[in-house]
Amino acid sequence: MSKFKEIYTGWKNLTTGGNEESSKLAEERMKICGRCIHTSEKVYLHCGVCGCYIPAKVRSPESECPLNFWMIIPAREENPGSKL
């Protein structure tokens, strides 16, 4: 999938609510991002590694975390980049 299509899909799902599957995936990804030391809330909620707007990126099923932290869904709860 092209980066443009990934971005478009994420924003589309963010603005329309997406479907139940994408909403569940986004919820799991947000939990991981919420604990990540690279998540920044300066100006807007974004990833400090790739710069993406997190609420949109987590809603694109084809998008990936630049540090591969999303690969753990649903196998493991803890995140190596955790603030905890």
N, CA, C and O atoms as a Maestro MAE file, in Angstrom:
{
 s_m_m2io_version
 :::
 2.0.0
}

f_m_ct {
 s_m_title
 :::
 protein
 m_atom[336] {
  # First column is atom index #
  i_m_mmod_type
  r_m_x_coord
  r_m_y_coord
  r_m_z_coord
  i_m_residue_number
  s_m_chain_name
  s_m_pdb_residue_name
  s_m_pdb_atom_name
  i_m_atomic_number
  :::
  1 25 0.862 -1.181 0.000 1 A "MET " " N  " 7
  2 3 0.000 0.000 0.000 1 A "MET " " CA " 6
  3 2 0.902 1.236 0.000 1 A "MET " " C  " 6
  4 15 1.914 1.275 0.700 1 A "MET " " O  " 8
  5 25 0.529 2.231 -0.783 2 A "SER " " N  " 7
  6 3 1.321 3.458 -0.833 2 A "SER " " CA " 6
  7 2 1.134 4.257 0.451 2 A "SER " " C  " 6
  8 15 0.113 4.146 1.130 2 A "SER " " O  " 8
  9 25 2.143 5.065 0.767 3 A "LYS " " N  " 7
  10 3 2.064 5.907 1.962 3 A "LYS " " CA " 6
  11 2 0.859 6.842 1.883 3 A "LYS " " C  " 6
  12 15 0.183 7.060 2.888 3 A "LYS " " O  " 8
  13 25 0.582 7.398 0.702 4 A "PHE " " N  " 7
  14 3 -0.563 8.284 0.547 4 A "PHE " " CA " 6
  15 2 -1.854 7.563 0.922 4 A "PHE " " C  " 6
  16 15 -2.699 8.110 1.630 4 A "PHE " " O  " 8
  17 25 -1.997 6.324 0.437 5 A "LYS " " N  " 7
  18 3 -3.213 5.566 0.722 5 A "LYS " " CA " 6
  19 2 -3.311 5.232 2.217 5 A "LYS " " C  " 6
  20 15 -4.403 5.265 2.784 5 A "LYS " " O  " 8
  21 25 -2.180 4.913 2.855 6 A "GLU " " N  " 7
  22 3 -2.177 4.657 4.297 6 A "GLU " " CA " 6
  23 2 -2.665 5.891 5.059 6 A "GLU " " C  " 6
  24 15 -3.506 5.791 5.952 6 A "GLU " " O  " 8
  25 25 -2.126 7.043 4.696 7 A "ILE " " N  " 7
  26 3 -2.503 8.294 5.358 7 A "ILE " " CA " 6
  27 2 -3.974 8.600 5.116 7 A "ILE " " C  " 6
  28 15 -4.703 8.954 6.043 7 A "ILE " " O  " 8
  29 25 -4.407 8.462 3.870 8 A "TYR " " N  " 7
  30 3 -5.806 8.713 3.526 8 A "TYR " " CA " 6
  31 2 -6.740 7.798 4.316 8 A "TYR " " C  " 6
  32 15 -7.746 8.253 4.860 8 A "TYR " " O  " 8
  33 25 -6.408 6.513 4.378 9 A "THR " " N  " 7
  34 3 -7.240 5.548 5.096 9 A "THR " " CA " 6
  35 2 -7.323 5.896 6.576 9 A "THR " " C  " 6
  36 15 -8.399 5.834 7.169 9 A "THR " " O  " 8
  37 25 -6.202 6.259 7.170 10 A "GLY " " N  " 7
  38 3 -6.197 6.631 8.580 10 A "GLY " " CA " 6
  39 2 -7.073 7.836 8.855 10 A "GLY " " C  " 6
  40 15 -7.869 7.826 9.794 10 A "GLY " " O  " 8
  41 25 -6.933 8.876 8.044 11 A "TRP " " N  " 7
  42 3 -7.744 10.082 8.234 11 A "TRP " " CA " 6
  43 2 -9.213 9.820 7.943 11 A "TRP " " C  " 6
  44 15 -10.087 10.350 8.628 11 A "TRP " " O  " 8
  45 25 -9.488 9.009 6.936 12 A "LYS " " N  " 7
  46 3 -10.877 8.669 6.618 12 A "LYS " " CA " 6
  47 2 -11.522 7.937 7.793 12 A "LYS " " C  " 6
  48 15 -12.637 8.264 8.199 12 A "LYS " " O  " 8
  49 25 -10.816 6.945 8.335 13 A "ASN " " N  " 7
  50 3 -11.352 6.204 9.474 13 A "ASN " " CA " 6
  51 2 -11.480 7.080 10.716 13 A "ASN " " C  " 6
  52 15 -12.390 6.883 11.522 13 A "ASN " " O  " 8
  53 25 -10.581 8.040 10.876 14 A "LEU " " N  " 7
  54 3 -10.662 8.957 12.008 14 A "LEU " " CA " 6
  55 2 -11.902 9.846 11.904 14 A "LEU " " C  " 6
  56 15 -12.611 10.048 12.889 14 A "LEU " " O  " 8
  57 25 -12.154 10.368 10.725 15 A "THR " " N  " 7
  58 3 -13.272 11.305 10.559 15 A "THR " " CA " 6
  59 2 -14.634 10.625 10.455 15 A "THR " " C  " 6
  60 15 -15.651 11.210 10.826 15 A "THR " " O  " 8
  61 25 -14.657 9.385 9.949 16 A "THR " " N  " 7
  62 3 -15.938 8.693 9.783 16 A "THR " " CA " 6
  63 2 -16.215 7.679 10.888 16 A "THR " " C  " 6
  64 15 -17.327 7.160 10.988 16 A "THR " " O  " 8
  65 25 -15.231 7.398 11.702 17 A "GLY " " N  " 7
  66 3 -15.396 6.394 12.748 17 A "GLY " " CA " 6
  67 2 -14.941 5.010 12.322 17 A "GLY " " C  " 6
  68 15 -14.768 4.128 13.163 17 A "GLY " " O  " 8
  69 25 -14.745 4.810 11.028 18 A "GLY " " N  " 7
  70 3 -14.290 3.511 10.527 18 A "GLY " " CA " 6
  71 2 -15.273 2.404 10.835 18 A "GLY " " C  " 6
  72 15 -16.455 2.659 11.065 18 A "GLY " " O  " 8
  73 25 -14.788 1.178 10.842 19 A "ASN " " N  " 7
  74 3 -15.630 0.041 11.199 19 A "ASN " " CA " 6
  75 2 -15.191 -0.508 12.551 19 A "ASN " " C  " 6
  76 15 -14.219 -0.028 13.133 19 A "ASN " " O  " 8
  77 25 -15.901 -1.505 13.046 20 A "GLU " " N  " 7
  78 3 -15.616 -2.047 14.373 20 A "GLU " " CA " 6
  79 2 -14.200 -2.624 14.453 20 A "GLU " " C  " 6
  80 15 -13.514 -2.447 15.460 20 A "GLU " " O  " 8
  81 25 -13.769 -3.300 13.414 21 A "GLU " " N  " 7
  82 3 -12.438 -3.907 13.397 21 A "GLU " " CA " 6
  83 2 -11.344 -2.844 13.461 21 A "GLU " " C  " 6
  84 15 -10.399 -2.977 14.238 21 A "GLU " " O  " 8
  85 25 -11.463 -1.786 12.650 22 A "SER " " N  " 7
  86 3 -10.435 -0.740 12.667 22 A "SER " " CA " 6
  87 2 -10.463 0.037 13.982 22 A "SER " " C  " 6
  88 15 -9.425 0.513 14.441 22 A "SER " " O  " 8
  89 25 -11.637 0.169 14.587 23 A "SER " " N  " 7
  90 3 -11.737 0.849 15.877 23 A "SER " " CA " 6
  91 2 -11.056 0.059 16.982 23 A "SER " " C  " 6
  92 15 -10.384 0.639 17.834 23 A "SER " " O  " 8
  93 25 -11.222 -1.267 16.977 24 A "LYS " " N  " 7
  94 3 -10.563 -2.117 17.973 24 A "LYS " " CA " 6
  95 2 -9.050 -2.078 17.797 24 A "LYS " " C  " 6
  96 15 -8.307 -1.987 18.774 24 A "LYS " " O  " 8
  97 25 -8.601 -2.148 16.554 25 A "LEU " " N  " 7
  98 3 -7.173 -2.084 16.274 25 A "LEU " " CA " 6
  99 2 -6.599 -0.745 16.737 25 A "LEU " " C  " 6
  100 15 -5.535 -0.695 17.355 25 A "LEU " " O  " 8
  101 25 -7.315 0.338 16.432 26 A "ALA " " N  " 7
  102 3 -6.863 1.676 16.830 26 A "ALA " " CA " 6
  103 2 -6.769 1.788 18.351 26 A "ALA " " C  " 6
  104 15 -5.833 2.392 18.874 26 A "ALA " " O  " 8
  105 25 -7.724 1.214 19.049 27 A "GLU " " N  " 7
  106 3 -7.723 1.255 20.516 27 A "GLU " " CA " 6
  107 2 -6.489 0.549 21.081 27 A "GLU " " C  " 6
  108 15 -5.847 1.061 21.998 27 A "GLU " " O  " 8
  109 25 -6.159 -0.619 20.540 28 A "GLU " " N  " 7
  110 3 -4.977 -1.356 20.997 28 A "GLU " " CA " 6
  111 2 -3.698 -0.588 20.685 28 A "GLU " " C  " 6
  112 15 -2.792 -0.517 21.516 28 A "GLU " " O  " 8
  113 25 -3.628 -0.019 19.497 29 A "ARG " " N  " 7
  114 3 -2.440 0.753 19.119 29 A "ARG " " CA " 6
  115 2 -2.288 2.000 19.986 29 A "ARG " " C  " 6
  116 15 -1.173 2.354 20.371 29 A "ARG " " O  " 8
  117 25 -3.400 2.667 20.296 30 A "MET " " N  " 7
  118 3 -3.347 3.870 21.138 30 A "MET " " CA " 6
  119 2 -2.827 3.535 22.534 30 A "MET " " C  " 6
  120 15 -2.111 4.336 23.134 30 A "MET " " O  " 8
  121 25 -3.182 2.358 23.057 31 A "LYS " " N  " 7
  122 3 -2.670 1.939 24.358 31 A "LYS " " CA " 6
  123 2 -1.148 1.851 24.324 31 A "LYS " " C  " 6
  124 15 -0.472 2.278 25.260 31 A "LYS " " O  " 8
  125 25 -0.621 1.300 23.254 32 A "ILE " " N  " 7
  126 3 0.828 1.162 23.106 32 A "ILE " " CA " 6
  127 2 1.475 2.536 22.956 32 A "ILE " " C  " 6
  128 15 2.466 2.839 23.620 32 A "ILE " " O  " 8
  129 25 0.911 3.359 22.086 33 A "CYS " " N  " 7
  130 3 1.466 4.702 21.871 33 A "CYS " " CA " 6
  131 2 1.392 5.545 23.146 33 A "CYS " " C  " 6
  132 15 2.276 6.360 23.408 33 A "CYS " " O  " 8
  133 25 0.348 5.347 23.925 34 A "GLY " " N  " 7
  134 3 0.184 6.095 25.164 34 A "GLY " " CA " 6
  135 2 1.264 5.805 26.184 34 A "GLY " " C  " 6
  136 15 1.518 6.627 27.064 34 A "GLY " " O  " 8
  137 25 1.905 4.651 26.083 35 A "ARG " " N  " 7
  138 3 2.972 4.272 27.003 35 A "ARG " " CA " 6
  139 2 4.364 4.482 26.417 35 A "ARG " " C  " 6
  140 15 5.364 4.306 27.112 35 A "ARG " " O  " 8
  141 25 4.432 4.853 25.162 36 A "CYS " " N  " 7
  142 3 5.721 4.976 24.477 36 A "CYS " " CA " 6
  143 2 6.418 6.292 24.833 36 A "CYS " " C  " 6
  144 15 5.783 7.345 24.891 36 A "CYS " " O  " 8
  145 25 7.711 6.221 25.066 37 A "ILE " " N  " 7
  146 3 8.489 7.427 25.406 37 A "ILE " " CA " 6
  147 2 8.628 8.378 24.219 37 A "ILE " " C  " 6
  148 15 9.027 9.529 24.396 37 A "ILE " " O  " 8
  149 25 8.308 7.916 23.024 38 A "HIS " " N  " 7
  150 3 8.443 8.747 21.825 38 A "HIS " " CA " 6
  151 2 7.163 9.488 21.454 38 A "HIS " " C  " 6
  152 15 7.157 10.273 20.506 38 A "HIS " " O  " 8
  153 25 6.081 9.250 22.189 39 A "THR " " N  " 7
  154 3 4.833 9.967 21.939 39 A "THR " " CA " 6
  155 2 4.961 11.371 22.505 39 A "THR " " C  " 6
  156 15 5.328 11.555 23.665 39 A "THR " " O  " 8
  157 25 4.656 12.351 21.677 40 A "SER " " N  " 7
  158 3 4.774 13.753 22.084 40 A "SER " " CA " 6
  159 2 3.415 14.439 21.983 40 A "SER " " C  " 6
  160 15 2.651 14.209 21.045 40 A "SER " " O  " 8
  161 25 3.134 15.281 22.962 41 A "GLU " " N  " 7
  162 3 1.887 16.044 22.941 41 A "GLU " " CA " 6
  163 2 2.155 17.526 22.716 41 A "GLU " " C  " 6
  164 15 1.278 18.357 22.953 41 A "GLU " " O  " 8
  165 25 3.347 17.859 22.265 42 A "LYS " " N  " 7
  166 3 3.655 19.254 21.935 42 A "LYS " " CA " 6
  167 2 2.886 19.623 20.675 42 A "LYS " " C  " 6
  168 15 3.049 18.978 19.639 42 A "LYS " " O  " 8
  169 25 2.085 20.610 20.750 43 A "VAL " " N  " 7
  170 3 1.223 21.116 19.681 43 A "VAL " " CA " 6
  171 2 0.089 20.137 19.349 43 A "VAL " " C  " 6
  172 15 -1.078 20.527 19.382 43 A "VAL " " O  " 8
  173 25 0.403 18.888 19.034 44 A "TYR " " N  " 7
  174 3 -0.604 17.869 18.744 44 A "TYR " " CA " 6
  175 2 -0.017 16.498 19.098 44 A "TYR " " C  " 6
  176 15 1.200 16.362 19.220 44 A "TYR " " O  " 8
  177 25 -0.858 15.500 19.261 45 A "LEU " " N  " 7
  178 3 -0.424 14.152 19.626 45 A "LEU " " CA " 6
  179 2 0.243 13.508 18.418 45 A "LEU " " C  " 6
  180 15 -0.421 13.141 17.449 45 A "LEU " " O  " 8
  181 25 1.555 13.378 18.488 46 A "HIS " " N  " 7
  182 3 2.272 12.807 17.353 46 A "HIS " " CA " 6
  183 2 3.408 11.893 17.800 46 A "HIS " " C  " 6
  184 15 3.833 11.912 18.955 46 A "HIS " " O  " 8
  185 25 3.882 11.099 16.855 47 A "CYS " " N  " 7
  186 3 5.002 10.204 17.089 47 A "CYS " " CA " 6
  187 2 6.294 10.999 16.938 47 A "CYS " " C  " 6
  188 15 6.501 11.664 15.923 47 A "CYS " " O  " 8
  189 25 7.152 10.931 17.933 48 A "GLY " " N  " 7
  190 3 8.424 11.643 17.886 48 A "GLY " " CA " 6
  191 2 9.428 11.002 16.953 48 A "GLY " " C  " 6
  192 15 10.469 11.600 16.679 48 A "GLY " " O  " 8
  193 25 9.153 9.799 16.452 49 A "VAL " " N  " 7
  194 3 10.058 9.111 15.543 49 A "VAL " " CA " 6
  195 2 9.697 9.425 14.089 49 A "VAL " " C  " 6
  196 15 10.550 9.859 13.314 49 A "VAL " " O  " 8
  197 25 8.431 9.204 13.723 50 A "CYS " " N  " 7
  198 3 8.033 9.414 12.323 50 A "CYS " " CA " 6
  199 2 7.295 10.733 12.095 50 A "CYS " " C  " 6
  200 15 7.176 11.186 10.957 50 A "CYS " " O  " 8
  201 25 6.797 11.354 13.173 51 A "GLY " " N  " 7
  202 3 6.113 12.635 13.059 51 A "GLY " " CA " 6
  203 2 4.634 12.546 12.725 51 A "GLY " " C  " 6
  204 15 3.970 13.574 12.593 51 A "GLY " " O  " 8
  205 25 4.110 11.340 12.587 52 A "CYS " " N  " 7
  206 3 2.704 11.183 12.221 52 A "CYS " " CA " 6
  207 2 1.757 11.582 13.348 52 A "CYS " " C  " 6
  208 15 2.087 11.461 14.528 52 A "CYS " " O  " 8
  209 25 0.573 12.059 12.962 53 A "TYR " " N  " 7
  210 3 -0.507 12.360 13.898 53 A "TYR " " CA " 6
  211 2 -1.076 11.024 14.354 53 A "TYR " " C  " 6
  212 15 -1.704 10.318 13.566 53 A "TYR " " O  " 8
  213 25 -0.863 10.672 15.611 54 A "ILE " " N  " 7
  214 3 -1.181 9.344 16.116 54 A "ILE " " CA " 6
  215 2 -2.656 8.957 15.972 54 A "ILE " " C  " 6
  216 15 -2.930 7.840 15.535 54 A "ILE " " O  " 8
  217 25 -3.625 9.824 16.318 55 A "PRO " " N  " 7
  218 3 -5.023 9.395 16.182 55 A "PRO " " CA " 6
  219 2 -5.407 8.950 14.763 55 A "PRO " " C  " 6
  220 15 -6.296 8.113 14.605 55 A "PRO " " O  " 8
  221 25 -4.758 9.491 13.742 56 A "ALA " " N  " 7
  222 3 -5.033 9.060 12.371 56 A "ALA " " CA " 6
  223 2 -4.213 7.816 12.007 56 A "ALA " " C  " 6
  224 15 -4.729 6.885 11.389 56 A "ALA " " O  " 8
  225 25 -2.941 7.810 12.395 57 A "LYS " " N  " 7
  226 3 -2.069 6.684 12.019 57 A "LYS " " CA " 6
  227 2 -2.561 5.364 12.600 57 A "LYS " " C  " 6
  228 15 -2.516 4.342 11.915 57 A "LYS " " O  " 8
  229 25 -3.026 5.361 13.838 58 A "VAL " " N  " 7
  230 3 -3.475 4.105 14.459 58 A "VAL " " CA " 6
  231 2 -4.707 3.534 13.777 58 A "VAL " " C  " 6
  232 15 -5.016 2.355 13.953 58 A "VAL " " O  " 8
  233 25 -5.413 4.343 13.004 59 A "ARG " " N  " 7
  234 3 -6.631 3.894 12.321 59 A "ARG " " CA " 6
  235 2 -6.397 3.415 10.895 59 A "ARG " " C  " 6
  236 15 -7.346 3.078 10.187 59 A "ARG " " O  " 8
  237 25 -5.154 3.384 10.477 60 A "SER " " N  " 7
  238 3 -4.822 2.847 9.168 60 A "SER " " CA " 6
  239 2 -4.284 1.429 9.356 60 A "SER " " C  " 6
  240 15 -3.149 1.254 9.799 60 A "SER " " O  " 8
  241 25 -5.087 0.415 9.024 61 A "PRO " " N  " 7
  242 3 -4.671 -0.967 9.270 61 A "PRO " " CA " 6
  243 2 -3.328 -1.349 8.649 61 A "PRO " " C  " 6
  244 15 -2.635 -2.222 9.172 61 A "PRO " " O  " 8
  245 25 -2.961 -0.722 7.562 62 A "GLU " " N  " 7
  246 3 -1.710 -1.058 6.881 62 A "GLU " " CA " 6
  247 2 -0.498 -0.307 7.441 62 A "GLU " " C  " 6
  248 15 0.638 -0.656 7.120 62 A "GLU " " O  " 8
  249 25 -0.717 0.703 8.260 63 A "SER " " N  " 7
  250 3 0.395 1.461 8.828 63 A "SER " " CA " 6
  251 2 1.124 0.633 9.870 63 A "SER " " C  " 6
  252 15 0.556 -0.276 10.474 63 A "SER " " O  " 8
  253 25 2.390 0.964 10.070 64 A "GLU " " N  " 7
  254 3 3.212 0.264 11.047 64 A "GLU " " CA " 6
  255 2 3.887 1.266 11.964 64 A "GLU " " C  " 6
  256 15 4.176 2.394 11.565 64 A "GLU " " O  " 8
  257 25 4.134 0.850 13.183 65 A "CYS " " N  " 7
  258 3 4.920 1.649 14.112 65 A "CYS " " CA " 6
  259 2 6.363 1.636 13.606 65 A "CYS " " C  " 6
  260 15 6.876 0.570 13.267 65 A "CYS " " O  " 8
  261 25 7.033 2.791 13.545 66 A "PRO " " N  " 7
  262 3 8.408 2.808 13.045 66 A "PRO " " CA " 6
  263 2 9.377 2.022 13.936 66 A "PRO " " C  " 6
  264 15 10.478 1.680 13.504 66 A "PRO " " O  " 8
  265 25 8.974 1.737 15.166 67 A "LEU " " N  " 7
  266 3 9.820 0.962 16.078 67 A "LEU " " CA " 6
  267 2 9.295 -0.460 16.269 67 A "LEU " " C  " 6
  268 15 9.774 -1.198 17.131 67 A "LEU " " O  " 8
  269 25 8.311 -0.835 15.460 68 A "ASN " " N  " 7
  270 3 7.693 -2.173 15.469 68 A "ASN " " CA " 6
  271 2 6.998 -2.531 16.779 68 A "ASN " " C  " 6
  272 15 6.840 -3.716 17.071 68 A "ASN " " O  " 8
  273 25 6.586 -1.565 17.564 69 A "PHE " " N  " 7
  274 3 5.893 -1.858 18.820 69 A "PHE " " CA " 6
  275 2 4.493 -2.405 18.577 69 A "PHE " " C  " 6
  276 15 3.963 -3.108 19.437 69 A "PHE " " O  " 8
  277 25 3.880 -2.108 17.442 70 A "TRP " " N  " 7
  278 3 2.537 -2.620 17.156 70 A "TRP " " CA " 6
  279 2 2.559 -4.096 16.792 70 A "TRP " " C  " 6
  280 15 1.510 -4.740 16.773 70 A "TRP " " O  " 8
  281 25 3.721 -4.635 16.508 71 A "MET " " N  " 7
  282 3 3.833 -6.047 16.141 71 A "MET " " CA " 6
  283 2 3.417 -6.948 17.298 71 A "MET " " C  " 6
  284 15 3.141 -8.129 17.089 71 A "MET " " O  " 8
  285 25 3.368 -6.412 18.505 72 A "ILE " " N  " 7
  286 3 3.049 -7.221 19.676 72 A "ILE " " CA " 6
  287 2 1.553 -7.411 19.884 72 A "ILE " " C  " 6
  288 15 1.148 -8.159 20.773 72 A "ILE " " O  " 8
  289 25 0.732 -6.755 19.089 73 A "ILE " " N  " 7
  290 3 -0.723 -6.888 19.236 73 A "ILE " " CA " 6
  291 2 -1.141 -8.240 18.685 73 A "ILE " " C  " 6
  292 15 -0.727 -8.551 17.568 73 A "ILE " " O  " 8
  293 25 -1.898 -9.047 19.342 74 A "PRO " " N  " 7
  294 3 -2.305 -8.988 20.736 74 A "PRO " " CA " 6
  295 2 -1.447 -9.869 21.629 74 A "PRO " " C  " 6
  296 15 -1.806 -10.111 22.781 74 A "PRO " " O  " 8
  297 25 -0.318 -10.354 21.118 75 A "ALA " " N  " 7
  298 3 0.475 -11.356 21.814 75 A "ALA " " CA " 6
  299 2 0.979 -10.928 23.188 75 A "ALA " " C  " 6
  300 15 1.056 -11.755 24.097 75 A "ALA " " O  " 8
  301 25 1.321 -9.659 23.355 76 A "ARG " " N  " 7
  302 3 1.969 -9.236 24.576 76 A "ARG " " CA " 6
  303 2 1.469 -7.861 24.964 76 A "ARG " " C  " 6
  304 15 1.200 -7.042 24.085 76 A "ARG " " O  " 8
  305 25 1.335 -7.579 26.242 77 A "GLU " " N  " 7
  306 3 0.789 -6.317 26.724 77 A "GLU " " CA " 6
  307 2 1.871 -5.250 26.909 77 A "GLU " " C  " 6
  308 15 1.617 -4.070 26.667 77 A "GLU " " O  " 8
  309 25 3.076 -5.649 27.335 78 A "GLU " " N  " 7
  310 3 4.109 -4.673 27.645 78 A "GLU " " CA " 6
  311 2 4.809 -4.202 26.378 78 A "GLU " " C  " 6
  312 15 4.835 -4.904 25.367 78 A "GLU " " O  " 8
  313 25 5.373 -3.006 26.449 79 A "ASN " " N  " 7
  314 3 6.035 -2.364 25.341 79 A "ASN " " CA " 6
  315 2 7.465 -2.025 25.753 79 A "ASN " " C  " 6
  316 15 7.658 -1.393 26.792 79 A "ASN " " O  " 8
  317 25 8.473 -2.424 24.975 80 A "PRO " " N  " 7
  318 3 9.846 -2.143 25.355 80 A "PRO " " CA " 6
  319 2 10.150 -0.655 25.498 80 A "PRO " " C  " 6
  320 15 11.074 -0.296 26.227 80 A "PRO " " O  " 8
  321 25 9.410 0.216 24.832 81 A "GLY " " N  " 7
  322 3 9.619 1.652 24.938 81 A "GLY " " CA " 6
  323 2 8.698 2.287 25.948 81 A "GLY " " C  " 6
  324 15 8.404 3.479 25.857 81 A "GLY " " O  " 8
  325 25 8.244 1.523 26.898 82 A "SER " " N  " 7
  326 3 7.229 1.969 27.852 82 A "SER " " CA " 6
  327 2 7.725 3.028 28.808 82 A "SER " " C  " 6
  328 15 8.885 3.021 29.218 82 A "SER " " O  " 8
  329 25 6.821 3.953 29.165 83 A "LYS " " N  " 7
  330 3 7.105 4.960 30.180 83 A "LYS " " CA " 6
  331 2 6.962 4.363 31.581 83 A "LYS " " C  " 6
  332 15 7.452 4.930 32.557 83 A "LYS " " O  " 8
  333 25 6.287 3.213 31.672 84 A "LEU " " N  " 7
  334 3 6.019 2.598 32.976 84 A "LEU " " CA " 6
  335 2 7.233 1.922 33.558 84 A "LEU " " C  " 6
  336 15 7.162 1.360 34.651 84 A "LEU " " O  " 8
  :::
 }
 m_bond[335] {
  # First column is bond index #
  i_m_from
  i_m_to
  i_m_order
  :::
  1 1 2 1
  2 2 3 1
  3 3 4 2
  4 3 5 1
  5 5 6 1
  6 6 7 1
  7 7 8 2
  8 7 9 1
  9 9 10 1
  10 10 11 1
  11 11 12 2
  12 11 13 1
  13 13 14 1
  14 14 15 1
  15 15 16 2
  16 15 17 1
  17 17 18 1
  18 18 19 1
  19 19 20 2
  20 19 21 1
  21 21 22 1
  22 22 23 1
  23 23 24 2
  24 23 25 1
  25 25 26 1
  26 26 27 1
  27 27 28 2
  28 27 29 1
  29 29 30 1
  30 30 31 1
  31 31 32 2
  32 31 33 1
  33 33 34 1
  34 34 35 1
  35 35 36 2
  36 35 37 1
  37 37 38 1
  38 38 39 1
  39 39 40 2
  40 39 41 1
  41 41 42 1
  42 42 43 1
  43 43 44 2
  44 43 45 1
  45 45 46 1
  46 46 47 1
  47 47 48 2
  48 47 49 1
  49 49 50 1
  50 50 51 1
  51 51 52 2
  52 51 53 1
  53 53 54 1
  54 54 55 1
  55 55 56 2
  56 55 57 1
  57 57 58 1
  58 58 59 1
  59 59 60 2
  60 59 61 1
  61 61 62 1
  62 62 63 1
  63 63 64 2
  64 63 65 1
  65 65 66 1
  66 66 67 1
  67 67 68 2
  68 67 69 1
  69 69 70 1
  70 70 71 1
  71 71 72 2
  72 71 73 1
  73 73 74 1
  74 74 75 1
  75 75 76 2
  76 75 77 1
  77 77 78 1
  78 78 79 1
  79 79 80 2
  80 79 81 1
  81 81 82 1
  82 82 83 1
  83 83 84 2
  84 83 85 1
  85 85 86 1
  86 86 87 1
  87 87 88 2
  88 87 89 1
  89 89 90 1
  90 90 91 1
  91 91 92 2
  92 91 93 1
  93 93 94 1
  94 94 95 1
  95 95 96 2
  96 95 97 1
  97 97 98 1
  98 98 99 1
  99 99 100 2
  100 99 101 1
  101 101 102 1
  102 102 103 1
  103 103 104 2
  104 103 105 1
  105 105 106 1
  106 106 107 1
  107 107 108 2
  108 107 109 1
  109 109 110 1
  110 110 111 1
  111 111 112 2
  112 111 113 1
  113 113 114 1
  114 114 115 1
  115 115 116 2
  116 115 117 1
  117 117 118 1
  118 118 119 1
  119 119 120 2
  120 119 121 1
  121 121 122 1
  122 122 123 1
  123 123 124 2
  124 123 125 1
  125 125 126 1
  126 126 127 1
  127 127 128 2
  128 127 129 1
  129 129 130 1
  130 130 131 1
  131 131 132 2
  132 131 133 1
  133 133 134 1
  134 134 135 1
  135 135 136 2
  136 135 137 1
  137 137 138 1
  138 138 139 1
  139 139 140 2
  140 139 141 1
  141 141 142 1
  142 142 143 1
  143 143 144 2
  144 143 145 1
  145 145 146 1
  146 146 147 1
  147 147 148 2
  148 147 149 1
  149 149 150 1
  150 150 151 1
  151 151 152 2
  152 151 153 1
  153 153 154 1
  154 154 155 1
  155 155 156 2
  156 155 157 1
  157 157 158 1
  158 158 159 1
  159 159 160 2
  160 159 161 1
  161 161 162 1
  162 162 163 1
  163 163 164 2
  164 163 165 1
  165 165 166 1
  166 166 167 1
  167 167 168 2
  168 167 169 1
  169 169 170 1
  170 170 171 1
  171 171 172 2
  172 171 173 1
  173 173 174 1
  174 174 175 1
  175 175 176 2
  176 175 177 1
  177 177 178 1
  178 178 179 1
  179 179 180 2
  180 179 181 1
  181 181 182 1
  182 182 183 1
  183 183 184 2
  184 183 185 1
  185 185 186 1
  186 186 187 1
  187 187 188 2
  188 187 189 1
  189 189 190 1
  190 190 191 1
  191 191 192 2
  192 191 193 1
  193 193 194 1
  194 194 195 1
  195 195 196 2
  196 195 197 1
  197 197 198 1
  198 198 199 1
  199 199 200 2
  200 199 201 1
  201 201 202 1
  202 202 203 1
  203 203 204 2
  204 203 205 1
  205 205 206 1
  206 206 207 1
  207 207 208 2
  208 207 209 1
  209 209 210 1
  210 210 211 1
  211 211 212 2
  212 211 213 1
  213 213 214 1
  214 214 215 1
  215 215 216 2
  216 215 217 1
  217 217 218 1
  218 218 219 1
  219 219 220 2
  220 219 221 1
  221 221 222 1
  222 222 223 1
  223 223 224 2
  224 223 225 1
  225 225 226 1
  226 226 227 1
  227 227 228 2
  228 227 229 1
  229 229 230 1
  230 230 231 1
  231 231 232 2
  232 231 233 1
  233 233 234 1
  234 234 235 1
  235 235 236 2
  236 235 237 1
  237 237 238 1
  238 238 239 1
  239 239 240 2
  240 239 241 1
  241 241 242 1
  242 242 243 1
  243 243 244 2
  244 243 245 1
  245 245 246 1
  246 246 247 1
  247 247 248 2
  248 247 249 1
  249 249 250 1
  250 250 251 1
  251 251 252 2
  252 251 253 1
  253 253 254 1
  254 254 255 1
  255 255 256 2
  256 255 257 1
  257 257 258 1
  258 258 259 1
  259 259 260 2
  260 259 261 1
  261 261 262 1
  262 262 263 1
  263 263 264 2
  264 263 265 1
  265 265 266 1
  266 266 267 1
  267 267 268 2
  268 267 269 1
  269 269 270 1
  270 270 271 1
  271 271 272 2
  272 271 273 1
  273 273 274 1
  274 274 275 1
  275 275 276 2
  276 275 277 1
  277 277 278 1
  278 278 279 1
  279 279 280 2
  280 279 281 1
  281 281 282 1
  282 282 283 1
  283 283 284 2
  284 283 285 1
  285 285 286 1
  286 286 287 1
  287 287 288 2
  288 287 289 1
  289 289 290 1
  290 290 291 1
  291 291 292 2
  292 291 293 1
  293 293 294 1
  294 294 295 1
  295 295 296 2
  296 295 297 1
  297 297 298 1
  298 298 299 1
  299 299 300 2
  300 299 301 1
  301 301 302 1
  302 302 303 1
  303 303 304 2
  304 303 305 1
  305 305 306 1
  306 306 307 1
  307 307 308 2
  308 307 309 1
  309 309 310 1
  310 310 311 1
  311 311 312 2
  312 311 313 1
  313 313 314 1
  314 314 315 1
  315 315 316 2
  316 315 317 1
  317 317 318 1
  318 318 319 1
  319 319 320 2
  320 319 321 1
  321 321 322 1
  322 322 323 1
  323 323 324 2
  324 323 325 1
  325 325 326 1
  326 326 327 1
  327 327 328 2
  328 327 329 1
  329 329 330 1
  330 330 331 1
  331 331 332 2
  332 331 333 1
  333 333 334 1
  334 334 335 1
  335 335 336 2
  :::
 }
}
